[in-house]
Amino acid sequence: NPSEVHKGLVDLGLKPGKAAKGENAKAEGPEVKVWLEVPGMEKKISLDKALMDPKSKKPAPKMTFRFTGSVMSATDPNKPDDKKYGADLTGTLIALFPVTDECVLQTDWTMKEEKYLKLDVNPDVLPKEGSPIKIVIEAPKP
């Protein structure tokens, strides 16, 4: 569950910031590094290299990730006081754009970067679909 990742980051000494949602919103929180590891490959793959513009085939712009933490969300509209960790309800660990505050990590991107909204995976740097990969989140040293 995304809440378990949240707890792990807190256990490492990080304090969640605030997830961004909306046109002029910007994510707040400590910076964390995020990359992918592919079994059998020695290199780390940053998400900006793993994603590309499908038309130009250029990699996505550099991404800085923030530990924002998720809002608490109602599990049922008829029971507004029955709330759970929103990212667990949606299953969202990482959000690139400020379209949801139900996530654990967000980039520094705002809706000004919306032109990059149609990103695709870069098959030149990732293994074929269905292959195992590991998402690594690195917290800064205290």
PAVEXKOL-661637 format. One record per residue: x, y, z of N, C-alpha, C, O in turn; residue number from 0; residue in one letter. Coordinates in steps of 0.2 Angstrom, whole numbers. Layout:
<pts>
    n.x    n.y    n.z   ca.x   ca.y   ca.z    c.x    c.y    c.z    o.x    o.y    o.z   nr  rest
      X      Y      Z      X      Y      Z      X      Y      Z      X      Y      Z  NUM     a
...
</pts>
This chain:
<pts>
    n.x    n.y    n.z   ca.x   ca.y   ca.z    c.x    c.y    c.z    o.x    o.y    o.z   nr  rest
      4     -6      0      0      0      0      4      6      0     10      6      3    0     n
      2     12     -3      6     18     -3      7     20      4     12     24      5    1     p
      3     19      9      4     21     15     10     18     19     13     21     23    2     s
     11     12     16     17      9     19     24     12     17     28     13     20    3     e
     24     14     11     29     18      8     30     25     12     35     27     14    4     v
     24     28     13     24     34     17     27     33     24     31     37     26    5     h
     25     28     27     27     26     34     35     25     34     39     27     38    6     k
     37     21     29     44     20     28     49     26     27     54     27     30    7     g
     46     31     24     50     37     23     50     41     29     55     45     31    8     l
     44     41     33     44     44     39     49     41     44     52     44     48    9     v
     49     34     44     54     31     48     61     33     47     65     32     51   10     d
     62     35     41     69     37     39     70     44     41     76     47     40   11     l
     65     47     44     66     54     47     64     60     42     65     66     44   12     g
     60     58     37     57     63     33     50     65     35     46     61     38   13     l
     49     71     34     42     74     36     38     76     30     41     80     25   14     k
     32     73     29     29     74     22     27     82     22     26     85     27   15     p
     27     84     16     25     91     14     17     91     13     13     89     16   16     g
     16     94      7      9     94      5      8     93     -3     12     96     -7   17     k
      4     89     -5      3     87    -12     -1     93    -15     -5     96    -12   18     a
      1     94    -21     -2     99    -25     -8     97    -29     -8     91    -32   19     a
    -13    101    -30    -18     99    -34    -21    105    -37    -23    110    -33   20     k
    -21    106    -44    -24    112    -47    -19    116    -51    -13    114    -51   21     g
    -22    121    -54    -18    124    -59    -12    128    -57     -7    127    -60   22     e
    -12    131    -51     -6    135    -49     -2    131    -43      2    134    -40   23     n
     -4    125    -42     -2    122    -36      5    119    -37      7    117    -43   24     a
      9    119    -32     16    116    -32     17    112    -26     16    113    -21   25     k
     20    106    -28     21    101    -22     26    103    -17     31    107    -19   26     a
     25    102    -11     29    104     -6     32     97     -2     28     93     -1   27     e
     38     97      0     40     92      4     48     91      3     50     93     -2   28     g
     51     86      7     58     85      5     59     81     -1     55     77     -3   29     p
     64     83     -4     66     80    -11     68     72    -10     72     71     -5   30     e
     66     68    -14     68     61    -14     70     59    -21     68     62    -26   31     v
     75     55    -22     77     52    -28     73     46    -30     71     42    -26   32     k
     71     45    -36     67     40    -38     70     37    -45     71     41    -49   33     v
     71     31    -45     73     27    -51     71     20    -52     68     18    -47   34     w
     72     17    -57     70     10    -58     77      6    -59     82      8    -61   35     l
     76      0    -56     81     -5    -57     78    -11    -61     73    -13    -59   36     e
     82    -13    -66     80    -19    -69     85    -25    -68     91    -24    -68   37     v
     82    -30    -65     86    -36    -64     90    -38    -70     88    -39    -75   38     p
     97    -39    -68    102    -41    -73    105    -35    -77    110    -36    -81   39     g
    102    -29    -76    106    -23    -78    109    -19    -73    106    -19    -67   40     m
    115    -17    -74    119    -13    -69    117     -6    -68    118     -3    -62   41     e
    113     -3    -72    112      4    -72    105      6    -69    101      2    -69   42     k
    105     12    -66     99     15    -63     96     18    -69     99     22    -73   43     k
     89     18    -69     85     22    -75     81     27    -71     76     25    -68   44     i
     82     33    -72     78     39    -70     72     39    -73     71     37    -79   45     s
     66     41    -70     60     41    -74     60     46    -80     56     45    -84   46     l
     64     51    -79     64     56    -85     67     52    -91     65     54    -97   47     d
     71     47    -90     74     43    -96     69     38    -98     70     36   -103   48     k
     65     35    -93     61     30    -94     55     32    -98     51     28   -101   49     a
     53     39    -98     47     42   -101     50     46   -107     55     49   -107   50     l
     46     46   -112     48     51   -118     41     54   -121     36     51   -120   51     m
     43     59   -125     37     62   -129     36     57   -135     41     56   -139   52     d
     30     55   -136     29     50   -142     30     53   -149     32     49   -153   53     p
     30     59   -149     31     62   -156     38     63   -158     41     61   -163   54     k
     41     67   -153     48     69   -154     53     63   -152     59     63   -154   55     s
     51     59   -148     55     53   -145     60     56   -140     65     52   -139   56     k
     60     62   -138     65     65   -134     62     63   -127     57     62   -125   57     k
     67     62   -122     66     60   -115     62     66   -112     62     72   -114   58     p
     58     64   -107     54     69   -103     59     74    -99     65     72    -98   59     a
     57     80    -98     61     84    -94     63     81    -87     60     77    -85   60     p
     68     84    -84     71     82    -78     65     83    -73     61     87    -73   61     k
     65     78    -68     60     78    -63     63     78    -56     68     74    -55   62     m
     60     82    -52     62     82    -45     56     80    -41     51     83    -42   63     t
     57     75    -37     52     72    -33     51     74    -26     57     75    -23   64     f
     46     75    -24     44     78    -17     40     73    -13     36     70    -16   65     r
     42     72     -7     38     67     -2     33     72      0     34     76      5   66     f
     27     71     -3     21     76     -1     17     72      4     14     76      8   67     t
     16     66      4     11     62      8      4     64      4      3     68      0   68     g
     -1     60      6     -7     60      4    -12     63      8    -11     64     15   69     s
    -17     66      6    -23     68     10    -27     62     12    -26     57      9   70     v
    -31     63     17    -35     58     20    -42     59     16    -44     65     15   71     m
    -45     54     13    -51     54      9    -56     50     12    -55     45     15   72     s
    -62     53     11    -68     49     13    -69     42      9    -68     42      3   73     a
    -70     37     13    -71     31      9    -78     30      6    -79     26      2   74     t
    -83     34      9    -90     34      6    -92     41      7    -92     44     12   75     d
    -95     44      1    -98     51      1   -103     52      7   -104     57      9   76     p
   -107     46      9   -112     47     14   -109     46     21   -113     47     26   77     n
   -103     45     21    -99     45     28    -93     49     28    -87     46     28   78     k
    -94     56     28    -88     60     27    -83     59     33    -77     61     32   79     p
    -85     57     38    -80     56     44    -76     50     44    -71     49     47   80     d
    -78     45     39    -74     39     38    -69     40     33    -70     39     27   81     d
    -63     42     35    -58     43     31    -52     38     31    -50     36     36   82     k
    -48     38     25    -43     33     25    -37     37     21    -39     42     18   83     k
    -31     35     21    -26     37     17    -28     37     10    -28     32      7   84     y
    -29     43      7    -31     43      0    -27     39     -5    -30     37    -10   85     g
    -21     39     -5    -17     36    -10    -18     28     -9    -18     25    -14   86     a
    -20     26     -3    -22     19     -3    -28     17     -7    -29     12     -9   87     d
    -33     22     -6    -39     21    -10    -39     21    -17    -42     18    -21   88     l
    -34     25    -20    -33     26    -27    -28     21    -30    -27     20    -36   89     t
    -23     19    -25    -17     15    -27    -12     19    -30     -8     16    -34   90     g
    -12     26    -29     -7     30    -33     -1     32    -28     -2     34    -23   91     t
      5     29    -31     11     31    -27     14     37    -29     16     41    -25   92     l
     15     38    -36     18     44    -39     13     48    -44     10     44    -48   93     i
     13     54    -43     10     58    -48     15     63    -51     19     66    -48   94     a
     15     64    -58     19     68    -61     16     75    -61     20     80    -61   95     l
     10     76    -62      6     82    -62      2     83    -56      0     78    -53   96     f
      0     90    -55     -4     91    -49    -11     90    -50    -15     94    -50   97     p
    -13     84    -52    -20     82    -54    -23     78    -48    -29     77    -48   98     v
    -19     76    -43    -22     73    -38    -18     74    -31    -12     75    -32   99     t
    -21     74    -26    -17     75    -19    -18     68    -15    -16     68    -10  100     d
    -20     63    -19    -20     56    -16    -14     52    -19    -15     48    -23  101     e
     -8     54    -17     -2     51    -19      3     52    -13      2     56     -9  102     c
      9     49    -14     14     49     -9     20     54    -11     22     58     -7  103     v
     21     53    -18     27     57    -21     24     61    -27     19     59    -30  104     l
     26     67    -28     24     71    -34     31     75    -36     35     76    -33  105     q
     31     76    -43     36     80    -46     35     87    -44     30     89    -41  106     t
     40     91    -46     39     99    -45     35    102    -51     34    108    -51  107     d
     33     98    -56     30    100    -61     23    103    -59     20    101    -55  108     w
     21    109    -63     15    112    -62     11    110    -69     13    107    -73  109     t
      5    113    -69      1    112    -75      4    116    -81      2    115    -87  110     m
      9    120    -80     13    124    -86     16    118    -90     18    119    -96  111     k
     18    113    -87     22    107    -91     17    103    -94     18     97    -96  112     e
     10    105    -94      5    101    -97      7     98   -104      4     93   -106  113     e
     11    102   -108     12     99   -114     16     93   -114     16     89   -119  114     k
     18     91   -109     22     84   -108     17     79   -105     19     73   -104  115     y
     10     80   -105      5     76   -102      5     69   -106      3     64   -103  116     l
      6     69   -112      6     63   -116     13     60   -117     15     59   -122  117     k
     15     58   -111     22     54   -111     20     47   -112     15     44   -111  118     l
     25     43   -115     25     36   -116     31     33   -113     36     37   -112  119     d
     31     27   -112     38     23   -110     43     23   -116     41     22   -121  120     v
     49     23   -114     54     23   -119     57     16   -119     60     13   -115  121     n
     55     12   -125     56      5   -125     64      4   -126     66     -2   -126  122     p
     68      9   -128     75      8   -129     79      8   -122     84      5   -122  123     d
     75     10   -117     79     10   -110     75      5   -105     78      3   -100  124     v
     69      3   -107     66     -2   -102     65     -9   -105     65    -10   -111  125     l
     65    -14   -101     64    -21   -104     57    -21   -107     53    -17   -106  126     p
     56    -27   -110     49    -28   -113     44    -28   -108     45    -30   -102  127     k
     38    -26   -110     32    -26   -105     31    -32   -102     31    -38   -105  128     e
     30    -32    -95     29    -38    -91     35    -40    -87     35    -45    -83  129     g
     41    -37    -89     47    -39    -86     47    -36    -79     44    -31    -78  130     s
     50    -39    -74     51    -37    -67     55    -31    -67     61    -30    -70  131     p
     53    -26    -63     57    -20    -62     56    -18    -54     52    -20    -51  132     i
     61    -14    -52     60    -12    -45     60     -4    -45     65     -1    -48  133     k
     56     -1    -41     56      6    -40     60      7    -34     58      5    -29  134     i
     65     12    -34     69     13    -29     68     21    -27     68     25    -31  135     v
     66     22    -21     65     28    -18     71     30    -13     72     26     -8  136     i
     75     35    -14     81     36    -10     79     43     -6     78     48     -9  137     e
     80     42      1     79     48      5     86     51      6     91     48      6  138     a
     86     58      7     92     61      8     95     59     15     91     57     19  139     p
    101     59     15    104     57     22    103     63     27    103     69     25  140     k
    101     61     33    100     66     38    105     70     40    105     74     44  141     p
</pts>
